[in-house]
Amino acid sequence: MDWLRSTDSAKHHDPSRPDRRLVLAIIAQAIEDASRPPTPAEIKAKANRLKDPIQALRWLFAPSPVLEWYAAYVDLDVDLFRKALIQAAHSYAENSFRPDQRRVFRLRYQWAKRDRLFDAPYDPDLEDRGDDDENDRPE
């Protein structure tokens, strides 16, 4: 996810600072979680059901003061970041998603958008409630 580290807006922070690397790693982990391959039950239902990918997608794309804070900390514009993320998922350029990640991210993003998962604001206190459906866990 080198494109995440090399944005034009990242001017004020030294990219080698540990705190900046930590924040970028958290954002990158959310992207990884949103790119987790769907389970057979998710494929059958054509819907996101696993908690981690749903939370990651909501954190990345729903209105979120948490993501806004993280983005501001590393000098990323949230709207430009989201657009760049979607573009990267549709691009085959180097420093983008791996091919398997691109495909899964696009699929999960489409399901989430269709199911209106981005309409309600992201609330960290509410997001942790509920467990994965037992049938949706990978085998």
PyMOL commands that set and color helices and strands:
alter all, ss='L'
color gray80, all
select helices_A, chain A and resi 2-5+18-34+40-45+51-61+65-73+78-89+99-114+124-127+134-136
alter helices_A, ss='H'
color red, helices_A
deselect
rebuild
show_as cartoon
